[in-house]
């Protein structure tokens, strides 16, 4: 099998024995302890986990932002050794440059990669329209609401065209209605592009609405892993679905177990 064929067949992520430690001796902290995980290409994976159990550390490793102590972490068949344009990241905090207008923000990635303007401009315009910001191309971030700035960040990561999108509680600070609208926007873009999305959240209902698959990271490992059987699109009626209610109850049980063990 040639390297090209191997890369084509490789999953989005293939993680084995992933361990991350900080410090040394009695002061050391190990948020990830031999974690194993495979993420197929095109999957929408949500990661849940209690605070301090390793979910954000896992995402940072996947993004190349955190050095691995032990184990292997492959993205599309290649070792993750640092940040990569093919690994797009959306943070919880507003991470868009406040000194760039909307279109300049969305086009920042392609321009830094020296993509010719005739190539990136139609793509940038498409994603600005897709996130509902047509007519705001010349606006400054300070002129936008928090939800609009998040739309800029989403448009920017899609416009840069990575195969994999990593999202760290991107909607955590937004109100219910803004979050619901952004869920729909994100799912529309995922359906359109077929990207792999790995989405960290603390909200079980958010995960149930978005994910193909949910994992719970507890004590530095994958403590629970479930593929969701629900058709799309999913609305508020999922709250009344007995199968969803059973999965919700099980997820909450797993999430609360570490807290009970520590008390």
DOMAR-33557 format. One record per residue (C-alpha): residue in one letter; residue number from 1; x, y, z. Coordinates in pm, 1 decimal, decimal comma, m for minus. Each point is the difference from the previous one (the first is absolute). Layout:
! DOMAR-33557
code = a&pos = NUM&xx = X&yy = Y&zz = Z
...
***
This chain:
! DOMAR-33557
code = x&pos = 1&xx = 0,0&yy = 0,0&zz = 0,0
code = x&pos = 2&xx = 146,0&yy = 337,5&zz = m101,3
code = x&pos = 3&xx = 25,4&yy = 291,9&zz = 248,6
code = x&pos = 4&xx = m269,6&yy = 184,3&zz = m196,4
code = x&pos = 5&xx = m237,5&yy = m293,2&zz = 33,5
code = x&pos = 6&xx = 79,7&yy = m33,2&zz = 369,8
code = x&pos = 7&xx = m76,7&yy = 368,1&zz = 59,3
code = x&pos = 8&xx = m322,9&yy = m26,9&zz = m197,8
code = x&pos = 9&xx = m115,2&yy = m298,7&zz = 206,0
code = x&pos = 10&xx = 114,4&yy = 134,6&zz = 337,5
code = x&pos = 11&xx = m258,6&yy = 117,8&zz = 252,8
code = x&pos = 12&xx = m14,0&yy = 365,8&zz = 97,4
code = x&pos = 13&xx = 162,2&yy = m91,9&zz = 333,0
code = x&pos = 14&xx = 163,7&yy = m318,4&zz = 119,8
code = x&pos = 15&xx = 106,2&yy = 35,7&zz = 364,2
code = x&pos = 16&xx = 165,6&yy = m272,7&zz = 205,7
code = x&pos = 17&xx = 127,8&yy = 8,2&zz = 358,1
code = x&pos = 18&xx = m14,5&yy = 379,8&zz = 14,5
code = x&pos = 19&xx = 150,1&yy = 125,7&zz = 326,0
code = x&pos = 20&xx = 66,5&yy = 360,2&zz = 100,9
code = x&pos = 21&xx = 171,1&yy = 96,2&zz = 325,0
code = x&pos = 22&xx = 87,3&yy = 338,5&zz = 147,6
code = x&pos = 23&xx = 262,2&yy = 53,1&zz = 269,7
code = x&pos = 24&xx = 211,8&yy = m261,2&zz = 172,1
code = x&pos = 25&xx = 1,1&yy = m217,5&zz = 308,2
code = x&pos = 26&xx = m273,9&yy = 49,5&zz = 257,8
code = x&pos = 27&xx = m104,7&yy = 324,3&zz = m172,3
code = x&pos = 28&xx = m69,3&yy = m164,0&zz = m337,1
code = x&pos = 29&xx = m344,7&yy = 3,8&zz = m158,1
code = x&pos = 30&xx = m104,4&yy = m250,2&zz = m267,6
code = x&pos = 31&xx = m324,5&yy = 110,4&zz = m170,3
code = x&pos = 32&xx = 25,4&yy = m270,6&zz = m270,1
code = x&pos = 33&xx = 90,9&yy = m356,9&zz = 96,1
code = x&pos = 34&xx = 41,5&yy = m233,8&zz = m295,3
code = x&pos = 35&xx = m304,3&yy = 118,1&zz = m194,5
code = x&pos = 36&xx = m99,8&yy = m188,7&zz = m317,6
code = x&pos = 37&xx = m229,7&yy = 148,7&zz = m264,5
code = x&pos = 38&xx = m67,2&yy = m34,7&zz = m372,8
code = x&pos = 39&xx = m205,0&yy = 265,9&zz = m181,4
code = x&pos = 40&xx = m120,1&yy = m85,5&zz = m353,2
code = x&pos = 41&xx = 15,6&yy = 267,1&zz = m267,1
code = x&pos = 42&xx = m311,5&yy = 212,3&zz = m30,8
code = x&pos = 43&xx = m127,7&yy = m84,3&zz = 347,8
code = x&pos = 44&xx = m148,5&yy = 262,6&zz = 232,5
code = x&pos = 45&xx = 142,9&yy = m104,2&zz = 336,8
code = x&pos = 46&xx = m94,2&yy = 171,7&zz = 325,1
code = x&pos = 47&xx = 223,5&yy = m35,4&zz = 304,8
code = x&pos = 48&xx = m154,1&yy = 33,5&zz = 343,7
code = x&pos = 49&xx = 179,2&yy = m20,4&zz = 330,7
code = x&pos = 50&xx = 6,1&yy = 132,2&zz = 354,9
code = x&pos = 51&xx = 227,7&yy = 295,6&zz = 66,8
code = x&pos = 52&xx = 361,8&yy = m104,0&zz = 37,1
code = x&pos = 53&xx = m42,8&yy = m347,8&zz = m147,5
code = x&pos = 54&xx = 193,5&yy = 61,2&zz = m323,8
code = x&pos = 55&xx = m244,8&yy = 97,9&zz = m275,9
code = x&pos = 56&xx = 155,3&yy = 339,4&zz = m79,8
code = x&pos = 57&xx = 351,6&yy = m145,2&zz = 25,9
code = x&pos = 58&xx = m102,7&yy = m265,0&zz = m253,0
code = x&pos = 59&xx = m127,6&yy = 264,8&zz = m241,5
code = x&pos = 60&xx = 318,3&yy = 204,8&zz = 37,8
code = x&pos = 61&xx = 206,6&yy = m310,4&zz = m79,3
code = x&pos = 62&xx = m211,7&yy = m63,7&zz = m307,8
code = x&pos = 63&xx = 58,9&yy = 360,9&zz = m109,4
code = x&pos = 64&xx = 375,5&yy = m27,3&zz = 49,0
code = x&pos = 65&xx = m9,1&yy = 257,8&zz = 279,7
code = x&pos = 66&xx = 103,6&yy = m238,0&zz = 278,3
code = x&pos = 67&xx = 304,2&yy = m226,4&zz = 2,7
code = x&pos = 68&xx = m68,6&yy = m369,7&zz = 57,0
code = x&pos = 69&xx = 191,6&yy = m180,8&zz = 276,5
code = x&pos = 70&xx = m60,9&yy = m354,2&zz = m125,7
code = x&pos = 71&xx = m201,7&yy = m177,2&zz = m268,5
code = x&pos = 72&xx = m78,7&yy = 71,7&zz = m363,5
code = x&pos = 73&xx = m231,5&yy = 258,4&zz = m153,5
code = x&pos = 74&xx = m53,7&yy = m12,9&zz = m375,5
code = x&pos = 75&xx = m214,2&yy = 238,7&zz = m204,0
code = x&pos = 76&xx = m87,1&yy = m145,5&zz = m340,4
code = x&pos = 77&xx = 291,0&yy = m241,9&zz = 35,8
code = x&pos = 78&xx = 268,1&yy = 254,6&zz = 94,2
code = x&pos = 79&xx = 135,9&yy = 77,8&zz = 348,5
code = x&pos = 80&xx = m130,0&yy = 321,8&zz = 155,0
code = x&pos = 81&xx = 314,2&yy = 195,4&zz = 89,6
code = x&pos = 82&xx = m138,9&yy = 352,2&zz = 23,1
code = x&pos = 83&xx = m265,6&yy = 237,2&zz = m139,6
code = x&pos = 84&xx = m92,6&yy = m74,8&zz = m360,0
code = x&pos = 85&xx = m221,5&yy = 184,7&zz = m251,9
code = x&pos = 86&xx = m186,9&yy = m328,6&zz = m49,3
code = x&pos = 87&xx = m105,7&yy = 8,0&zz = 367,1
code = x&pos = 88&xx = m238,3&yy = 294,7&zz = 39,0
code = x&pos = 89&xx = m73,3&yy = 123,7&zz = 352,4
code = x&pos = 90&xx = m289,6&yy = 200,6&zz = 144,4
code = x&pos = 91&xx = 47,8&yy = 107,3&zz = 362,0
code = x&pos = 92&xx = m252,0&yy = 84,0&zz = 270,7
code = x&pos = 93&xx = 129,9&yy = 355,4&zz = 25,2
code = x&pos = 94&xx = m20,8&yy = 244,9&zz = m287,6
code = x&pos = 95&xx = 321,2&yy = m70,3&zz = m188,7
code = x&pos = 96&xx = m55,5&yy = 210,4&zz = m311,0
code = x&pos = 97&xx = 235,8&yy = 297,7&zz = m48,3
code = x&pos = 98&xx = m190,1&yy = 310,2&zz = 111,0
code = x&pos = 99&xx = 203,0&yy = 218,0&zz = m239,1
code = x&pos = 100&xx = m130,2&yy = m179,9&zz = m310,7
code = x&pos = 101&xx = m336,3&yy = 53,2&zz = m163,7
code = x&pos = 102&xx = m231,2&yy = m297,6&zz = m54,7
code = x&pos = 103&xx = 117,6&yy = m90,2&zz = m350,9
code = x&pos = 104&xx = 364,7&yy = 47,7&zz = 97,3
code = x&pos = 105&xx = m51,8&yy = m231,3&zz = 298,0
code = x&pos = 106&xx = m164,9&yy = m269,5&zz = m209,8
code = x&pos = 107&xx = 267,5&yy = 21,1&zz = m269,3
code = x&pos = 108&xx = 292,1&yy = 16,2&zz = 244,2
code = x&pos = 109&xx = 92,6&yy = m369,7&zz = m18,6
code = x&pos = 110&xx = 3,5&yy = m32,7&zz = m380,5
code = x&pos = 111&xx = 190,9&yy = 326,9&zz = m33,6
code = x&pos = 112&xx = 265,3&yy = m114,8&zz = 248,9
code = x&pos = 113&xx = 36,4&yy = m320,9&zz = m203,7
code = x&pos = 114&xx = 44,6&yy = 216,9&zz = m311,9
code = x&pos = 115&xx = m305,6&yy = m142,7&zz = m172,5
code = x&pos = 116&xx = m71,0&yy = 215,9&zz = m307,5
code = x&pos = 117&xx = m284,2&yy = 246,7&zz = 51,4
code = x&pos = 118&xx = m206,4&yy = m132,6&zz = m294,2
code = x&pos = 119&xx = 1,6&yy = m336,9&zz = 180,2
code = x&pos = 120&xx = m81,5&yy = 113,1&zz = 354,4
code = x&pos = 121&xx = m234,3&yy = 291,8&zz = m66,6
code = x&pos = 122&xx = m303,8&yy = m202,0&zz = m123,2
code = x&pos = 123&xx = 47,2&yy = m244,0&zz = 288,8
code = x&pos = 124&xx = 20,7&yy = 279,4&zz = 257,0
code = x&pos = 125&xx = m310,9&yy = 168,1&zz = m139,1
code = x&pos = 126&xx = m184,4&yy = m332,6&zz = 4,8
code = x&pos = 127&xx = 71,5&yy = m67,5&zz = 366,4
code = x&pos = 128&xx = m75,7&yy = 356,9&zz = 106,0
code = x&pos = 129&xx = m340,6&yy = m44,8&zz = m161,9
code = x&pos = 130&xx = m39,2&yy = m352,4&zz = 145,3
code = x&pos = 131&xx = 40,8&yy = 126,4&zz = 357,7
code = x&pos = 132&xx = m246,2&yy = 284,1&zz = m55,2
code = x&pos = 133&xx = 240,1&yy = 295,2&zz = m15,3
code = x&pos = 134&xx = m64,5&yy = 127,3&zz = m353,2
code = x&pos = 135&xx = 11,3&yy = 378,5&zz = 7,2
code = x&pos = 136&xx = 235,0&yy = m1,2&zz = 299,6
code = x&pos = 137&xx = 320,6&yy = m64,0&zz = m195,2
code = x&pos = 138&xx = 147,1&yy = 341,3&zz = 92,0
code = x&pos = 139&xx = m111,3&yy = m4,8&zz = 364,6
code = x&pos = 140&xx = 251,3&yy = 2,1&zz = 285,0
code = x&pos = 141&xx = m29,5&yy = m275,9&zz = 263,9
code = x&pos = 142&xx = m78,9&yy = 262,3&zz = 267,1
code = x&pos = 143&xx = m312,7&yy = 84,9&zz = m199,5
code = x&pos = 144&xx = m127,8&yy = m358,5&zz = 18,8
code = x&pos = 145&xx = m178,8&yy = m194,9&zz = 271,7
code = x&pos = 146&xx = 165,0&yy = m299,9&zz = 164,9
code = x&pos = 147&xx = m202,9&yy = m234,1&zz = m218,0
code = x&pos = 148&xx = 103,9&yy = 185,4&zz = m315,8
code = x&pos = 149&xx = 367,2&yy = m13,3&zz = 98,1
code = x&pos = 150&xx = m37,7&yy = m374,7&zz = 47,0
code = x&pos = 151&xx = m148,8&yy = m18,4&zz = m350,6
code = x&pos = 152&xx = 311,1&yy = 178,4&zz = m128,0
code = x&pos = 153&xx = 220,6&yy = m259,2&zz = 172,1
code = x&pos = 154&xx = m199,5&yy = m286,6&zz = m151,8
code = x&pos = 155&xx = 7,2&yy = 154,1&zz = m347,8
code = x&pos = 156&xx = 374,7&yy = 56,2&zz = 34,1
code = x&pos = 157&xx = 79,2&yy = m359,2&zz = 92,9
code = x&pos = 158&xx = m212,1&yy = m140,2&zz = m284,2
code = x&pos = 159&xx = 145,6&yy = 249,8&zz = m249,5
code = x&pos = 160&xx = 350,6&yy = m120,9&zz = 85,6
code = x&pos = 161&xx = m117,9&yy = m346,7&zz = m113,2
code = x&pos = 162&xx = 153,6&yy = m238,6&zz = 255,8
code = x&pos = 163&xx = m110,4&yy = m362,1&zz = m11,4
code = x&pos = 164&xx = m50,9&yy = m4,4&zz = 378,6
code = x&pos = 165&xx = m170,2&yy = 257,9&zz = 223,1
code = x&pos = 166&xx = 68,1&yy = 1,8&zz = 374,5
code = x&pos = 167&xx = m239,6&yy = 203,9&zz = 214,5
code = x&pos = 168&xx = 49,8&yy = 67,6&zz = 372,4
code = x&pos = 169&xx = m338,4&yy = 91,8&zz = 153,9
code = x&pos = 170&xx = m43,9&yy = 266,6&zz = m270,1
code = x&pos = 171&xx = m357,1&yy = 92,9&zz = 97,8
code = x&pos = 172&xx = 33,7&yy = m23,5&zz = 378,1
code = x&pos = 173&xx = m35,3&yy = 373,0&zz = 66,6
code = x&pos = 174&xx = m300,1&yy = 58,0&zz = m228,5
code = x&pos = 175&xx = m370,5&yy = 15,9&zz = 83,2
code = x&pos = 176&xx = m235,1&yy = m288,2&zz = m84,8
code = x&pos = 177&xx = m148,5&yy = 145,5&zz = m319,8
code = x&pos = 178&xx = 336,1&yy = 111,9&zz = m141,1
code = x&pos = 179&xx = 144,8&yy = m344,4&zz = 75,5
code = x&pos = 180&xx = m294,7&yy = m173,2&zz = m170,1
code = x&pos = 181&xx = 46,3&yy = 209,5&zz = m314,2
code = x&pos = 182&xx = 374,0&yy = m68,1&zz = m5,9
code = x&pos = 183&xx = m63,4&yy = m373,1&zz = 44,6
code = x&pos = 184&xx = m209,1&yy = 7,3&zz = m317,6
code = x&pos = 185&xx = 262,9&yy = 205,3&zz = m184,7
code = x&pos = 186&xx = 279,7&yy = m236,5&zz = 102,1
code = x&pos = 187&xx = m197,5&yy = m309,8&zz = m97,5
code = x&pos = 188&xx = m86,2&yy = 151,4&zz = m338,6
code = x&pos = 189&xx = 369,5&yy = 68,8&zz = m68,4
code = x&pos = 190&xx = 100,1&yy = m347,1&zz = 119,6
code = x&pos = 191&xx = m257,3&yy = m157,5&zz = m233,2
code = x&pos = 192&xx = 122,9&yy = 216,7&zz = m287,4
code = x&pos = 193&xx = 372,2&yy = m60,9&zz = 45,7
code = x&pos = 194&xx = 27,1&yy = m348,3&zz = 153,8
code = x&pos = 195&xx = 267,0&yy = 117,9&zz = 244,4
code = x&pos = 196&xx = 95,7&yy = m198,8&zz = 308,8
code = x&pos = 197&xx = m106,9&yy = 194,9&zz = 309,3
code = x&pos = 198&xx = 117,5&yy = m65,4&zz = 355,1
code = x&pos = 199&xx = m204,8&yy = 214,0&zz = 238,3
code = x&pos = 200&xx = 64,4&yy = 31,3&zz = 374,2
code = x&pos = 201&xx = m302,5&yy = 97,3&zz = 209,5
code = x&pos = 202&xx = m124,4&yy = m23,1&zz = 357,4
code = x&pos = 203&xx = m364,1&yy = 3,4&zz = m119,0
code = x&pos = 204&xx = m157,0&yy = m344,5&zz = m45,1
code = x&pos = 205&xx = m294,8&yy = 134,2&zz = m201,6
code = x&pos = 206&xx = 235,8&yy = 187,8&zz = m233,3
code = x&pos = 207&xx = 187,5&yy = m325,1&zz = m62,2
code = x&pos = 208&xx = m322,7&yy = m190,9&zz = m63,3
code = x&pos = 209&xx = m107,5&yy = 255,2&zz = m259,8
code = x&pos = 210&xx = 331,2&yy = 23,5&zz = m185,0
code = x&pos = 211&xx = 185,8&yy = m329,1&zz = 18,2
code = x&pos = 212&xx = 20,3&yy = m318,5&zz = m198,9
code = x&pos = 213&xx = 189,1&yy = m138,5&zz = 297,3
code = x&pos = 214&xx = 66,7&yy = 105,7&zz = 358,7
code = x&pos = 215&xx = 289,8&yy = m99,6&zz = 219,1
code = x&pos = 216&xx = 45,1&yy = 83,4&zz = 366,9
code = x&pos = 217&xx = 357,0&yy = 54,2&zz = 120,6
code = x&pos = 218&xx = 32,9&yy = m98,0&zz = 366,0
code = x&pos = 219&xx = 319,3&yy = m44,1&zz = 199,5
code = x&pos = 220&xx = 209,1&yy = 54,7&zz = m310,7
code = x&pos = 221&xx = m157,9&yy = m272,3&zz = m214,6
code = x&pos = 222&xx = m309,7&yy = m58,5&zz = m212,6
code = x&pos = 223&xx = m247,0&yy = m106,9&zz = 266,5
code = x&pos = 224&xx = m305,3&yy = m22,9&zz = m224,8
code = x&pos = 225&xx = m48,0&yy = m11,7&zz = m377,8
code = x&pos = 226&xx = m333,6&yy = m2,9&zz = m184,7
code = x&pos = 227&xx = m118,9&yy = 43,7&zz = m358,3
code = x&pos = 228&xx = m326,4&yy = 193,4&zz = m13,0
code = x&pos = 229&xx = m288,0&yy = m165,6&zz = m190,9
code = x&pos = 230&xx = m207,7&yy = 313,5&zz = m58,1
code = x&pos = 231&xx = m78,7&yy = 133,1&zz = m347,9
code = x&pos = 232&xx = 70,5&yy = 358,4&zz = m100,1
code = x&pos = 233&xx = m101,1&yy = 274,6&zz = 30,6
code = x&pos = 234&xx = m54,3&yy = m18,5&zz = 375,4
code = x&pos = 235&xx = m215,4&yy = 255,3&zz = 177,2
code = x&pos = 236&xx = m134,6&yy = 59,7&zz = 349,4
code = x&pos = 237&xx = m222,3&yy = m306,7&zz = m40,1
code = x&pos = 238&xx = 313,4&yy = m203,4&zz = 77,9
code = x&pos = 239&xx = m54,6&yy = 101,2&zz = 362,6
code = x&pos = 240&xx = m320,3&yy = m206,7&zz = m2,7
code = x&pos = 241&xx = 152,0&yy = m303,1&zz = m172,1
code = x&pos = 242&xx = 24,3&yy = m293,9&zz = 246,5
code = x&pos = 243&xx = 311,8&yy = m139,1&zz = m170,4
code = x&pos = 244&xx = 169,2&yy = 339,6&zz = 22,0
code = x&pos = 245&xx = m111,7&yy = 30,2&zz = 360,6
code = x&pos = 246&xx = 160,8&yy = m335,0&zz = 82,3
code = x&pos = 247&xx = 327,5&yy = 103,1&zz = m166,8
code = x&pos = 248&xx = m11,4&yy = 336,7&zz = 179,0
code = x&pos = 249&xx = m45,9&yy = m173,6&zz = 335,0
code = x&pos = 250&xx = 289,8&yy = m236,2&zz = m67,7
code = x&pos = 251&xx = 228,9&yy = 285,4&zz = m108,0
code = x&pos = 252&xx = m83,0&yy = 195,9&zz = 314,8
code = x&pos = 253&xx = 66,2&yy = m308,6&zz = 210,9
code = x&pos = 254&xx = 344,4&yy = m46,6&zz = m156,1
code = x&pos = 255&xx = 78,1&yy = 372,4&zz = 33,5
code = x&pos = 256&xx = m89,9&yy = 2,0&zz = 368,4
code = x&pos = 257&xx = 187,8&yy = m318,2&zz = 94,3
code = x&pos = 258&xx = 347,5&yy = 159,4&zz = 36,5
code = x&pos = 259&xx = m144,5&yy = 273,3&zz = 222,1
code = x&pos = 260&xx = m159,2&yy = m260,2&zz = 226,5
code = x&pos = 261&xx = 324,8&yy = m198,3&zz = 13,8
code = x&pos = 262&xx = 195,2&yy = 309,8&zz = 105,8
code = x&pos = 263&xx = m247,3&yy = 108,8&zz = 267,3
***
